[in-house]
């Protein structure tokens, strides 16, 4: 079974939804047969690569609320994160582009696989929400990528180029094709969609339902005379 | 869309089936959205790691036919391979274990991805069927793996250990769960099964059918009030 997740690195509900899914997976008996793949989504593609203000100030300006109201909203999400066991320090978190972070997440998936991608994703989220760090900074990105198991030279080469930018765009287009207007957005086996950071119980139900409904194979072709090899030799 | 293929490195119909599927994919308009993953299957797990005889002699002994009859059977398959554009020299191909080859195919998939795995798979098949080489020999395996893009040190470490042996066993068990008694065995999107080296036209039909039947997402959970972030901000 496969779970595709669209999310952004600076998206608080994405981090909370990830944790809730992980809790559901921890209790799911077929968890070893579940592959999780992360896809790119940018909440605000116009965010700068060099931070000019905090996310808090940017949010207030963008939605026409006071900085105090934006801070209150952040505090509420931080409290939910705490219920999930995460300690966040969003106060000084910068408003920055996540394009390069997403490019590295694609590099991790393509050249190392889902486990390495998951490690980098977790590192990025902790750096941003846990320590309010600038996840557009190449030095930090390289440090997190190498800690997740990526090759330092490859990381430097990708950061210095626009490699995997097309993959980021393709992911965003795929989310649009699914009708996802926000993130996190979860797709189980290309069949079931889950929008938002739903409760752990809902993820657990969804996993069980999707697993139970896995249909047996429909044989499209092939018969006893098929050209194949088996323990009794090869057909001629 | 995803195609999972169970096959063995020393299985002639697996190589022919691979070529026919690749022809079908070459003409398939959504080929860029198709991921191909190879899985392990061992036609004869009791084959030795150091060759003692040719496959031809082993086949004759195992199935109680003459070496001449075994040679004739090989020649017939070689003729079919030639129709698919492949030049085979099976005469001296050894009867050897493919366990280590499969372990490296798992390494390639897990740490580099499907494209690297496909390159190694092709290299192994060409070495065995095209040049009758010993695909259990660690020096040859390392050479083919590095040519496919794997890291020489990682390859040496895996060959010196039993890493990925569990993954090989898990693959074989999965094939049994699908009811596959022989290879090649193709599974499209975990839904459609194709047994044997079917004609290219059948693969083409299967690809088109599987693509057209891809269902839209069923939303298992999620509503307007979901805890999510979008272009208009994050829900509180």
Boltz contact constraints between the chains, C-beta under 6 A:
constraints:
  - contact:
      token1: [A, 11]
      token2: [B, 229]
      max_distance: 6.0
  - contact:
      token1: [A, 13]
      token2: [B, 227]
      max_distance: 6.0
  - contact:
      token1: [A, 13]
      token2: [B, 228]
      max_distance: 6.0
  - contact:
      token1: [A, 13]
      token2: [B, 229]
      max_distance: 6.0
  - contact:
      token1: [A, 13]
      token2: [B, 234]
      max_distance: 6.0
  - contact:
      token1: [A, 43]
      token2: [B, 229]
      max_distance: 6.0
  - contact:
      token1: [A, 63]
      token2: [B, 233]
      max_distance: 6.0
  - contact:
      token1: [A, 73]
      token2: [B, 236]
      max_distance: 6.0
  - contact:
      token1: [A, 76]
      token2: [B, 236]
      max_distance: 6.0
  - contact:
      token1: [A, 110]
      token2: [B, 113]
      max_distance: 6.0
  - contact:
      token1: [A, 111]
      token2: [B, 112]
      max_distance: 6.0
  - contact:
      token1: [A, 112]
      token2: [B, 111]
      max_distance: 6.0
  - contact:
      token1: [A, 113]
      token2: [B, 110]
      max_distance: 6.0
  - contact:
      token1: [A, 178]
      token2: [B, 217]
      max_distance: 6.0
  - contact:
      token1: [A, 181]
      token2: [B, 230]
      max_distance: 6.0
  - contact:
      token1: [A, 182]
      token2: [B, 228]
      max_distance: 6.0
  - contact:
      token1: [A, 182]
      token2: [B, 229]
      max_distance: 6.0
  - contact:
      token1: [A, 182]
      token2: [B, 230]
      max_distance: 6.0
  - contact:
      token1: [A, 183]
      token2: [B, 229]
      max_distance: 6.0
  - contact:
      token1: [A, 192]
      token2: [B, 218]
      max_distance: 6.0
  - contact:
      token1: [A, 192]
      token2: [B, 220]
      max_distance: 6.0
  - contact:
      token1: [A, 193]
      token2: [B, 217]
      max_distance: 6.0
  - contact:
      token1: [A, 193]
      token2: [B, 219]
      max_distance: 6.0
  - contact:
      token1: [A, 194]
      token2: [B, 220]
      max_distance: 6.0
  - contact:
      token1: [A, 194]
      token2: [B, 221]
      max_distance: 6.0
  - contact:
      token1: [A, 194]
      token2: [B, 222]
      max_distance: 6.0
  - contact:
      token1: [A, 195]
      token2: [B, 222]
      max_distance: 6.0
  - contact:
      token1: [A, 195]
      token2: [B, 226]
      max_distance: 6.0
  - contact:
      token1: [A, 196]
      token2: [B, 222]
      max_distance: 6.0
  - contact:
      token1: [A, 196]
      token2: [B, 226]
      max_distance: 6.0
  - contact:
      token1: [A, 196]
      token2: [B, 227]
      max_distance: 6.0
  - contact:
      token1: [A, 196]
      token2: [B, 228]
      max_distance: 6.0
  - contact:
      token1: [A, 197]
      token2: [B, 227]
      max_distance: 6.0
  - contact:
      token1: [A, 198]
      token2: [B, 221]
      max_distance: 6.0
  - contact:
      token1: [A, 202]
      token2: [B, 221]
      max_distance: 6.0
  - contact:
      token1: [A, 206]
      token2: [B, 220]
      max_distance: 6.0
  - contact:
      token1: [A, 217]
      token2: [B, 178]
      max_distance: 6.0
  - contact:
      token1: [A, 217]
      token2: [B, 193]
      max_distance: 6.0
  - contact:
      token1: [A, 218]
      token2: [B, 192]
      max_distance: 6.0
  - contact:
      token1: [A, 219]
      token2: [B, 193]
      max_distance: 6.0
  - contact:
      token1: [A, 220]
      token2: [B, 192]
      max_distance: 6.0
  - contact:
      token1: [A, 220]
      token2: [B, 194]
      max_distance: 6.0
  - contact:
      token1: [A, 220]
      token2: [B, 206]
      max_distance: 6.0
  - contact:
      token1: [A, 221]
      token2: [B, 194]
      max_distance: 6.0
  - contact:
      token1: [A, 221]
      token2: [B, 198]
      max_distance: 6.0
  - contact:
      token1: [A, 221]
      token2: [B, 202]
      max_distance: 6.0
  - contact:
      token1: [A, 222]
      token2: [B, 194]
      max_distance: 6.0
  - contact:
      token1: [A, 222]
      token2: [B, 195]
      max_distance: 6.0
  - contact:
      token1: [A, 222]
      token2: [B, 196]
      max_distance: 6.0
  - contact:
      token1: [A, 226]
      token2: [B, 195]
      max_distance: 6.0
  - contact:
      token1: [A, 226]
      token2: [B, 196]
      max_distance: 6.0
  - contact:
      token1: [A, 227]
      token2: [B, 13]
      max_distance: 6.0
  - contact:
      token1: [A, 227]
      token2: [B, 196]
      max_distance: 6.0
  - contact:
      token1: [A, 227]
      token2: [B, 197]
      max_distance: 6.0
  - contact:
      token1: [A, 228]
      token2: [B, 13]
      max_distance: 6.0
  - contact:
      token1: [A, 228]
      token2: [B, 182]
      max_distance: 6.0
  - contact:
      token1: [A, 228]
      token2: [B, 196]
      max_distance: 6.0
  - contact:
      token1: [A, 229]
      token2: [B, 11]
      max_distance: 6.0
  - contact:
      token1: [A, 229]
      token2: [B, 13]
      max_distance: 6.0
  - contact:
      token1: [A, 229]
      token2: [B, 43]
      max_distance: 6.0
  - contact:
      token1: [A, 229]
      token2: [B, 182]
      max_distance: 6.0
  - contact:
      token1: [A, 229]
      token2: [B, 183]
      max_distance: 6.0
  - contact:
      token1: [A, 230]
      token2: [B, 181]
      max_distance: 6.0
  - contact:
      token1: [A, 230]
      token2: [B, 182]
      max_distance: 6.0
  - contact:
      token1: [A, 233]
      token2: [B, 63]
      max_distance: 6.0
  - contact:
      token1: [A, 236]
      token2: [B, 73]
      max_distance: 6.0
  - contact:
      token1: [A, 236]
      token2: [B, 76]
      max_distance: 6.0
